[in-house]
Amino acid sequence: MVYITRKKIKGNTYLYLEESTRIDGKSCRLWQKYLGPEDSLKDLKINSLFTKNI
């Protein structure tokens, strides 16, 4: 499963794209890609990708 995670480091929020799977019944991260600080990505309107338009 691929998803976006937020990590707060020294008061700043950073976004990562991660993929995880289950191996022997335990969750395991396959890969992780750094996307950048949350503030700079808000300018790109990334949040609109994850909201449902009903």
PDB file of N, CA, C, O and CB in Angstrom:
ATOM      1  N   MET A   1       0.839  -1.172   0.000  1.00  0.00           N
ATOM      2  CA  MET A   1       0.000   0.000   0.000  1.00  0.00           C
ATOM      3  C   MET A   1       0.889   1.243   0.000  1.00  0.00           C
ATOM      4  O   MET A   1       1.835   1.332   0.783  1.00  0.00           O
ATOM      5  CB  MET A   1      -0.957  -0.006   1.215  1.00  0.00           C
ATOM      6  N   VAL A   2       0.591   2.186  -0.865  1.00  0.00           N
ATOM      7  CA  VAL A   2       1.348   3.433  -0.960  1.00  0.00           C
ATOM      8  C   VAL A   2       0.554   4.538  -0.276  1.00  0.00           C
ATOM      9  O   VAL A   2      -0.655   4.661  -0.475  1.00  0.00           O
ATOM     10  CB  VAL A   2       1.650   3.802  -2.449  1.00  0.00           C
ATOM     11  N   TYR A   3       1.242   5.340   0.532  1.00  0.00           N
ATOM     12  CA  TYR A   3       0.566   6.419   1.243  1.00  0.00           C
ATOM     13  C   TYR A   3       1.551   7.528   1.571  1.00  0.00           C
ATOM     14  O   TYR A   3       2.765   7.346   1.481  1.00  0.00           O
ATOM     15  CB  TYR A   3      -0.097   5.895   2.527  1.00  0.00           C
ATOM     16  N   ILE A   4       1.009   8.689   1.956  1.00  0.00           N
ATOM     17  CA  ILE A   4       1.824   9.840   2.352  1.00  0.00           C
ATOM     18  C   ILE A   4       1.832   9.914   3.874  1.00  0.00           C
ATOM     19  O   ILE A   4       0.787   9.815   4.517  1.00  0.00           O
ATOM     20  CB  ILE A   4       1.280  11.174   1.723  1.00  0.00           C
ATOM     21  N   THR A   5       3.033  10.093   4.446  1.00  0.00           N
ATOM     22  CA  THR A   5       3.147  10.238   5.889  1.00  0.00           C
ATOM     23  C   THR A   5       3.736  11.602   6.204  1.00  0.00           C
ATOM     24  O   THR A   5       4.473  12.185   5.408  1.00  0.00           O
ATOM     25  CB  THR A   5       4.014   9.109   6.497  1.00  0.00           C
ATOM     26  N   ARG A   6       3.394  12.089   7.375  1.00  0.00           N
ATOM     27  CA  ARG A   6       3.938  13.349   7.880  1.00  0.00           C
ATOM     28  C   ARG A   6       4.862  13.019   9.045  1.00  0.00           C
ATOM     29  O   ARG A   6       4.526  12.220   9.919  1.00  0.00           O
ATOM     30  CB  ARG A   6       2.795  14.340   8.319  1.00  0.00           C
ATOM     31  N   LYS A   7       6.033  13.651   9.041  1.00  0.00           N
ATOM     32  CA  LYS A   7       6.972  13.488  10.147  1.00  0.00           C
ATOM     33  C   LYS A   7       7.319  14.869  10.652  1.00  0.00           C
ATOM     34  O   LYS A   7       7.692  15.750   9.877  1.00  0.00           O
ATOM     35  CB  LYS A   7       8.256  12.702   9.715  1.00  0.00           C
ATOM     36  N   LYS A   8       7.194  15.059  11.965  1.00  0.00           N
ATOM     37  CA  LYS A   8       7.498  16.342  12.574  1.00  0.00           C
ATOM     38  C   LYS A   8       8.893  16.252  13.186  1.00  0.00           C
ATOM     39  O   LYS A   8       9.132  15.468  14.104  1.00  0.00           O
ATOM     40  CB  LYS A   8       6.426  16.734  13.647  1.00  0.00           C
ATOM     41  N   ILE A   9       9.810  17.069  12.662  1.00  0.00           N
ATOM     42  CA  ILE A   9      11.192  17.069  13.103  1.00  0.00           C
ATOM     43  C   ILE A   9      11.568  18.489  13.494  1.00  0.00           C
ATOM     44  O   ILE A   9      11.553  19.396  12.662  1.00  0.00           O
ATOM     45  CB  ILE A   9      12.138  16.520  11.997  1.00  0.00           C
ATOM     46  N   LYS A  10      11.907  18.678  14.769  1.00  0.00           N
ATOM     47  CA  LYS A  10      12.292  19.985  15.307  1.00  0.00           C
ATOM     48  C   LYS A  10      11.269  21.065  14.988  1.00  0.00           C
ATOM     49  O   LYS A  10      11.637  22.193  14.660  1.00  0.00           O
ATOM     50  CB  LYS A  10      13.646  20.394  14.764  1.00  0.00           C
ATOM     51  N   GLY A  11       9.981  20.726  15.082  1.00  0.00           N
ATOM     52  CA  GLY A  11       8.909  21.691  14.880  1.00  0.00           C
ATOM     53  C   GLY A  11       8.483  21.881  13.430  1.00  0.00           C
ATOM     54  O   GLY A  11       7.490  22.562  13.174  1.00  0.00           O
ATOM     55  N   ASN A  12       9.197  21.306  12.483  1.00  0.00           N
ATOM     56  CA  ASN A  12       8.855  21.410  11.067  1.00  0.00           C
ATOM     57  C   ASN A  12       8.216  20.108  10.611  1.00  0.00           C
ATOM     58  O   ASN A  12       8.603  19.033  11.069  1.00  0.00           O
ATOM     59  CB  ASN A  12      10.108  21.738  10.211  1.00  0.00           C
ATOM     60  N   THR A  13       7.237  20.196   9.709  1.00  0.00           N
ATOM     61  CA  THR A  13       6.545  19.012   9.203  1.00  0.00           C
ATOM     62  C   THR A  13       7.033  18.705   7.790  1.00  0.00           C
ATOM     63  O   THR A  13       7.032  19.566   6.910  1.00  0.00           O
ATOM     64  CB  THR A  13       5.004  19.219   9.219  1.00  0.00           C
ATOM     65  N   TYR A  14       7.449  17.452   7.597  1.00  0.00           N
ATOM     66  CA  TYR A  14       7.956  16.989   6.309  1.00  0.00           C
ATOM     67  C   TYR A  14       7.085  15.852   5.804  1.00  0.00           C
ATOM     68  O   TYR A  14       6.559  15.071   6.597  1.00  0.00           O
ATOM     69  CB  TYR A  14       9.433  16.539   6.423  1.00  0.00           C
ATOM     70  N   LEU A  15       6.930  15.753   4.487  1.00  0.00           N
ATOM     71  CA  LEU A  15       6.091  14.721   3.880  1.00  0.00           C
ATOM     72  C   LEU A  15       6.950  13.676   3.174  1.00  0.00           C
ATOM     73  O   LEU A  15       7.958  13.991   2.542  1.00  0.00           O
ATOM     74  CB  LEU A  15       5.094  15.348   2.889  1.00  0.00           C
ATOM     75  N   TYR A  16       6.519  12.423   3.303  1.00  0.00           N
ATOM     76  CA  TYR A  16       7.201  11.302   2.666  1.00  0.00           C
ATOM     77  C   TYR A  16       6.165  10.437   1.971  1.00  0.00           C
ATOM     78  O   TYR A  16       5.048  10.280   2.465  1.00  0.00           O
ATOM     79  CB  TYR A  16       8.015  10.471   3.701  1.00  0.00           C
ATOM     80  N   LEU A  17       6.526   9.882   0.839  1.00  0.00           N
ATOM     81  CA  LEU A  17       5.713   8.898   0.146  1.00  0.00           C
ATOM     82  C   LEU A  17       6.308   7.540   0.482  1.00  0.00           C
ATOM     83  O   LEU A  17       7.504   7.322   0.288  1.00  0.00           O
ATOM     84  CB  LEU A  17       5.669   9.154  -1.414  1.00  0.00           C
ATOM     85  N   GLU A  18       5.476   6.615   0.990  1.00  0.00           N
ATOM     86  CA  GLU A  18       5.970   5.314   1.445  1.00  0.00           C
ATOM     87  C   GLU A  18       5.112   4.193   0.890  1.00  0.00           C
ATOM     88  O   GLU A  18       3.926   4.372   0.613  1.00  0.00           O
ATOM     89  CB  GLU A  18       5.996   5.249   2.976  1.00  0.00           C
ATOM     90  N   GLU A  19       5.734   3.036   0.733  1.00  0.00           N
ATOM     91  CA  GLU A  19       4.990   1.830   0.391  1.00  0.00           C
ATOM     92  C   GLU A  19       5.304   0.777   1.441  1.00  0.00           C
ATOM     93  O   GLU A  19       6.464   0.569   1.799  1.00  0.00           O
ATOM     94  CB  GLU A  19       5.347   1.321  -1.048  1.00  0.00           C
ATOM     95  N   SER A  20       4.265   0.114   1.932  1.00  0.00           N
ATOM     96  CA  SER A  20       4.467  -0.926   2.927  1.00  0.00           C
ATOM     97  C   SER A  20       3.704  -2.180   2.524  1.00  0.00           C
ATOM     98  O   SER A  20       2.771  -2.140   1.721  1.00  0.00           O
ATOM     99  CB  SER A  20       4.022  -0.444   4.321  1.00  0.00           C
ATOM    100  N   THR A  21       4.130  -3.286   3.105  1.00  0.00           N
ATOM    101  CA  THR A  21       3.494  -4.570   2.857  1.00  0.00           C
ATOM    102  C   THR A  21       3.609  -5.402   4.128  1.00  0.00           C
ATOM    103  O   THR A  21       4.280  -5.000   5.078  1.00  0.00           O
ATOM    104  CB  THR A  21       4.142  -5.304   1.634  1.00  0.00           C
ATOM    105  N   ARG A  22       2.967  -6.538   4.145  1.00  0.00           N
ATOM    106  CA  ARG A  22       3.063  -7.441   5.296  1.00  0.00           C
ATOM    107  C   ARG A  22       3.971  -8.604   4.947  1.00  0.00           C
ATOM    108  O   ARG A  22       3.787  -9.273   3.930  1.00  0.00           O
ATOM    109  CB  ARG A  22       1.664  -7.954   5.727  1.00  0.00           C
ATOM    110  N   ILE A  23       4.942  -8.831   5.795  1.00  0.00           N
ATOM    111  CA  ILE A  23       5.867  -9.958   5.645  1.00  0.00           C
ATOM    112  C   ILE A  23       5.843 -10.740   6.950  1.00  0.00           C
ATOM    113  O   ILE A  23       6.157 -10.198   8.010  1.00  0.00           O
ATOM    114  CB  ILE A  23       7.330  -9.475   5.292  1.00  0.00           C
ATOM    115  N   ASP A  24       5.474 -12.000   6.873  1.00  0.00           N
ATOM    116  CA  ASP A  24       5.338 -12.866   8.052  1.00  0.00           C
ATOM    117  C   ASP A  24       4.392 -12.267   9.092  1.00  0.00           C
ATOM    118  O   ASP A  24       4.617 -12.398  10.295  1.00  0.00           O
ATOM    119  CB  ASP A  24       6.708 -13.115   8.685  1.00  0.00           C
ATOM    120  N   GLY A  25       3.335 -11.610   8.619  1.00  0.00           N
ATOM    121  CA  GLY A  25       2.331 -11.049   9.510  1.00  0.00           C
ATOM    122  C   GLY A  25       2.688  -9.720  10.127  1.00  0.00           C
ATOM    123  O   GLY A  25       1.918  -9.197  10.933  1.00  0.00           O
ATOM    124  N   LYS A  26       3.838  -9.147   9.775  1.00  0.00           N
ATOM    125  CA  LYS A  26       4.260  -7.859  10.322  1.00  0.00           C
ATOM    126  C   LYS A  26       4.347  -6.833   9.201  1.00  0.00           C
ATOM    127  O   LYS A  26       4.741  -7.156   8.080  1.00  0.00           O
ATOM    128  CB  LYS A  26       5.621  -7.985  11.052  1.00  0.00           C
ATOM    129  N   SER A  27       3.979  -5.602   9.510  1.00  0.00           N
ATOM    130  CA  SER A  27       4.066  -4.518   8.541  1.00  0.00           C
ATOM    131  C   SER A  27       5.530  -4.145   8.329  1.00  0.00           C
ATOM    132  O   SER A  27       6.296  -4.024   9.285  1.00  0.00           O
ATOM    133  CB  SER A  27       3.246  -3.289   9.012  1.00  0.00           C
ATOM    134  N   CYS A  28       5.909  -3.965   7.064  1.00  0.00           N
ATOM    135  CA  CYS A  28       7.291  -3.666   6.730  1.00  0.00           C
ATOM    136  C   CYS A  28       7.319  -2.621   5.613  1.00  0.00           C
ATOM    137  O   CYS A  28       6.606  -2.759   4.619  1.00  0.00           O
ATOM    138  CB  CYS A  28       8.053  -4.956   6.307  1.00  0.00           C
ATOM    139  N   ARG A  29       8.136  -1.578   5.771  1.00  0.00           N
ATOM    140  CA  ARG A  29       8.258  -0.548   4.746  1.00  0.00           C
ATOM    141  C   ARG A  29       9.147  -1.071   3.622  1.00  0.00           C
ATOM    142  O   ARG A  29      10.252  -1.555   3.870  1.00  0.00           O
ATOM    143  CB  ARG A  29       8.834   0.770   5.343  1.00  0.00           C
ATOM    144  N   LEU A  30       8.664  -0.972   2.389  1.00  0.00           N
ATOM    145  CA  LEU A  30       9.450  -1.398   1.233  1.00  0.00           C
ATOM    146  C   LEU A  30      10.362  -0.278   0.745  1.00  0.00           C
ATOM    147  O   LEU A  30      11.535  -0.513   0.455  1.00  0.00           O
ATOM    148  CB  LEU A  30       8.529  -1.855   0.102  1.00  0.00           C
ATOM    149  N   TRP A  31       9.826   0.940   0.653  1.00  0.00           N
ATOM    150  CA  TRP A  31      10.609   2.087   0.242  1.00  0.00           C
ATOM    151  C   TRP A  31       9.984   3.359   0.776  1.00  0.00           C
ATOM    152  O   TRP A  31       8.817   3.378   1.168  1.00  0.00           O
ATOM    153  CB  TRP A  31      10.731   2.145  -1.279  1.00  0.00           C
ATOM    154  N   GLN A  32      10.783   4.435   0.786  1.00  0.00           N
ATOM    155  CA  GLN A  32      10.345   5.727   1.277  1.00  0.00           C
ATOM    156  C   GLN A  32      10.989   6.799   0.414  1.00  0.00           C
ATOM    157  O   GLN A  32      12.190   6.746   0.147  1.00  0.00           O
ATOM    158  CB  GLN A  32      10.704   5.917   2.782  1.00  0.00           C
ATOM    159  N   LYS A  33      10.191   7.779  -0.027  1.00  0.00           N
ATOM    160  CA  LYS A  33      10.682   8.872  -0.874  1.00  0.00           C
ATOM    161  C   LYS A  33      10.347  10.203  -0.207  1.00  0.00           C
ATOM    162  O   LYS A  33       9.189  10.457   0.125  1.00  0.00           O
ATOM    163  CB  LYS A  33      10.060   8.799  -2.311  1.00  0.00           C
ATOM    164  N   TYR A  34      11.341  11.041  -0.013  1.00  0.00           N
ATOM    165  CA  TYR A  34      11.154  12.353   0.595  1.00  0.00           C
ATOM    166  C   TYR A  34      10.498  13.292  -0.401  1.00  0.00           C
ATOM    167  O   TYR A  34      10.971  13.426  -1.529  1.00  0.00           O
ATOM    168  CB  TYR A  34      12.497  12.931   1.081  1.00  0.00           C
ATOM    169  N   LEU A  35       9.403  13.949   0.007  1.00  0.00           N
ATOM    170  CA  LEU A  35       8.693  14.873  -0.875  1.00  0.00           C
ATOM    171  C   LEU A  35       9.039  16.329  -0.594  1.00  0.00           C
ATOM    172  O   LEU A  35       9.002  17.160  -1.502  1.00  0.00           O
ATOM    173  CB  LEU A  35       7.203  14.673  -0.740  1.00  0.00           C
ATOM    174  N   GLY A  36       9.374  16.645   0.655  1.00  0.00           N
ATOM    175  CA  GLY A  36       9.744  18.008   1.001  1.00  0.00           C
ATOM    176  C   GLY A  36       8.936  18.523   2.176  1.00  0.00           C
ATOM    177  O   GLY A  36       8.102  17.807   2.730  1.00  0.00           O
ATOM    178  N   PRO A  37       9.190  19.782   2.557  1.00  0.00           N
ATOM    179  CA  PRO A  37       8.429  20.383   3.654  1.00  0.00           C
ATOM    180  C   PRO A  37       6.968  20.578   3.273  1.00  0.00           C
ATOM    181  O   PRO A  37       6.647  20.883   2.125  1.00  0.00           O
ATOM    182  CB  PRO A  37       9.045  21.722   4.058  1.00  0.00           C
ATOM    183  N   GLU A  38       6.096  20.399   4.247  1.00  0.00           N
ATOM    184  CA  GLU A  38       4.663  20.501   3.983  1.00  0.00           C
ATOM    185  C   GLU A  38       4.281  21.888   3.485  1.00  0.00           C
ATOM    186  O   GLU A  38       3.405  22.015   2.629  1.00  0.00           O
ATOM    187  CB  GLU A  38       3.872  20.166   5.237  1.00  0.00           C
ATOM    188  N   ASP A  39       4.922  22.926   4.004  1.00  0.00           N
ATOM    189  CA  ASP A  39       4.588  24.297   3.608  1.00  0.00           C
ATOM    190  C   ASP A  39       4.831  24.544   2.120  1.00  0.00           C
ATOM    191  O   ASP A  39       4.024  25.206   1.468  1.00  0.00           O
ATOM    192  CB  ASP A  39       5.396  25.289   4.429  1.00  0.00           C
ATOM    193  N   SER A  40       5.918  24.028   1.582  1.00  0.00           N
ATOM    194  CA  SER A  40       6.209  24.261   0.164  1.00  0.00           C
ATOM    195  C   SER A  40       5.286  23.456  -0.741  1.00  0.00           C
ATOM    196  O   SER A  40       5.003  23.879  -1.861  1.00  0.00           O
ATOM    197  CB  SER A  40       7.662  23.911  -0.141  1.00  0.00           C
ATOM    198  N   LEU A  41       4.812  22.305  -0.276  1.00  0.00           N
ATOM    199  CA  LEU A  41       3.918  21.492  -1.095  1.00  0.00           C
ATOM    200  C   LEU A  41       2.479  21.993  -1.068  1.00  0.00           C
ATOM    201  O   LEU A  41       1.689  21.656  -1.950  1.00  0.00           O
ATOM    202  CB  LEU A  41       3.962  20.059  -0.632  1.00  0.00           C
ATOM    203  N   LYS A  42       2.133  22.792  -0.069  1.00  0.00           N
ATOM    204  CA  LYS A  42       0.789  23.374  -0.035  1.00  0.00           C
ATOM    205  C   LYS A  42       0.591  24.324  -1.216  1.00  0.00           C
ATOM    206  O   LYS A  42      -0.528  24.504  -1.696  1.00  0.00           O
ATOM    207  CB  LYS A  42       0.551  24.120   1.300  1.00  0.00           C
ATOM    208  N   ASP A  43       1.676  24.923  -1.676  1.00  0.00           N
ATOM    209  CA  ASP A  43       1.596  25.823  -2.832  1.00  0.00           C
ATOM    210  C   ASP A  43       1.219  25.060  -4.092  1.00  0.00           C
ATOM    211  O   ASP A  43       0.635  25.641  -5.007  1.00  0.00           O
ATOM    212  CB  ASP A  43       2.928  26.551  -3.040  1.00  0.00           C
ATOM    213  N   LEU A  44       1.536  23.782  -4.160  1.00  0.00           N
ATOM    214  CA  LEU A  44       1.225  22.967  -5.331  1.00  0.00           C
ATOM    215  C   LEU A  44      -0.190  22.401  -5.303  1.00  0.00           C
ATOM    216  O   LEU A  44      -0.629  21.762  -6.260  1.00  0.00           O
ATOM    217  CB  LEU A  44       2.213  21.839  -5.441  1.00  0.00           C
ATOM    218  N   LYS A  45      -0.902  22.637  -4.202  1.00  0.00           N
ATOM    219  CA  LYS A  45      -2.268  22.158  -4.002  1.00  0.00           C
ATOM    220  C   LYS A  45      -2.343  20.633  -4.082  1.00  0.00           C
ATOM    221  O   LYS A  45      -3.240  20.077  -4.716  1.00  0.00           O
ATOM    222  CB  LYS A  45      -3.203  22.782  -5.039  1.00  0.00           C
ATOM    223  N   ILE A  46      -1.402  19.975  -3.437  1.00  0.00           N
ATOM    224  CA  ILE A  46      -1.359  18.510  -3.362  1.00  0.00           C
ATOM    225  C   ILE A  46      -2.581  17.996  -2.600  1.00  0.00           C
ATOM    226  O   ILE A  46      -3.080  16.909  -2.892  1.00  0.00           O
ATOM    227  CB  ILE A  46      -0.046  18.027  -2.676  1.00  0.00           C
ATOM    228  N   ASN A  47      -3.063  18.767  -1.631  1.00  0.00           N
ATOM    229  CA  ASN A  47      -4.182  18.316  -0.806  1.00  0.00           C
ATOM    230  C   ASN A  47      -5.433  18.036  -1.636  1.00  0.00           C
ATOM    231  O   ASN A  47      -6.267  17.227  -1.230  1.00  0.00           O
ATOM    232  CB  ASN A  47      -4.495  19.353   0.257  1.00  0.00           C
ATOM    233  N   SER A  48      -5.579  18.687  -2.787  1.00  0.00           N
ATOM    234  CA  SER A  48      -6.767  18.469  -3.611  1.00  0.00           C
ATOM    235  C   SER A  48      -6.786  17.059  -4.213  1.00  0.00           C
ATOM    236  O   SER A  48      -7.844  16.574  -4.613  1.00  0.00           O
ATOM    237  CB  SER A  48      -6.831  19.516  -4.726  1.00  0.00           C
ATOM    238  N   LEU A  49      -5.638  16.409  -4.278  1.00  0.00           N
ATOM    239  CA  LEU A  49      -5.572  15.051  -4.795  1.00  0.00           C
ATOM    240  C   LEU A  49      -6.209  14.034  -3.847  1.00  0.00           C
ATOM    241  O   LEU A  49      -6.667  12.974  -4.272  1.00  0.00           O
ATOM    242  CB  LEU A  49      -4.132  14.675  -5.057  1.00  0.00           C
ATOM    243  N   PHE A  50      -6.230  14.373  -2.562  1.00  0.00           N
ATOM    244  CA  PHE A  50      -6.659  13.418  -1.556  1.00  0.00           C
ATOM    245  C   PHE A  50      -8.043  13.693  -0.978  1.00  0.00           C
ATOM    246  O   PHE A  50      -8.500  12.967  -0.096  1.00  0.00           O
ATOM    247  CB  PHE A  50      -5.672  13.394  -0.457  1.00  0.00           C
ATOM    248  N   THR A  51      -8.708  14.725  -1.461  1.00  0.00           N
ATOM    249  CA  THR A  51     -10.056  15.001  -0.989  1.00  0.00           C
ATOM    250  C   THR A  51     -11.051  14.413  -1.971  1.00  0.00           C
ATOM    251  O   THR A  51     -10.821  14.397  -3.180  1.00  0.00           O
ATOM    252  CB  THR A  51     -10.287  16.521  -0.811  1.00  0.00           C
ATOM    253  N   LYS A  52     -12.155  13.933  -1.436  1.00  0.00           N
ATOM    254  CA  LYS A  52     -13.198  13.345  -2.294  1.00  0.00           C
ATOM    255  C   LYS A  52     -14.129  14.435  -2.792  1.00  0.00           C
ATOM    256  O   LYS A  52     -14.594  15.272  -2.018  1.00  0.00           O
ATOM    257  CB  LYS A  52     -14.002  12.258  -1.529  1.00  0.00           C
ATOM    258  N   ASN A  53     -14.392  14.418  -4.062  1.00  0.00           N
ATOM    259  CA  ASN A  53     -15.361  15.343  -4.647  1.00  0.00           C
ATOM    260  C   ASN A  53     -16.672  14.612  -4.788  1.00  0.00           C
ATOM    261  O   ASN A  53     -16.820  13.746  -5.650  1.00  0.00           O
ATOM    262  CB  ASN A  53     -14.879  15.898  -6.022  1.00  0.00           C
ATOM    263  N   ILE A  54     -17.628  14.959  -3.940  1.00  0.00           N
ATOM    264  CA  ILE A  54     -18.930  14.267  -3.952  1.00  0.00           C
ATOM    265  C   ILE A  54     -19.933  15.126  -4.698  1.00  0.00           C
ATOM    266  O   ILE A  54     -21.095  14.742  -4.832  1.00  0.00           O
ATOM    267  CB  ILE A  54     -19.434  13.969  -2.501  1.00  0.00           C
TER     268      ILE A  54
END
